[in-house]
Amino acid sequence: MILNKNSDMADKALRVIAVCYVDKENIPQKIDESLERDLIFVRTNPG
């Protein structure tokens, strides 16, 4: 569903902005790509 909505907006030449977060108890000392895994999707911009 998220990818379909993204494609619909992209087909209309709209910029797609998504908001996600990750719930961490402690901020790791080393910031790397692993923080981008298991994100919780909040929403995209209205379309």
C-alpha positions, 0 to 999 in steps of 0.5 A: 500500500505504501509503495502504491501510494508513492508510485501514484504521487510520483506519476503526478510529478509530486515529491514524496516525503515520508516520515518514519522513526525507530524506537531506541532506548539508547542512542548508539555511539556509532551512527550507521545504516543499521539505524535505517532498519525496522523503521516505523512508518508514520505517513507520507505527505497528503496526496 
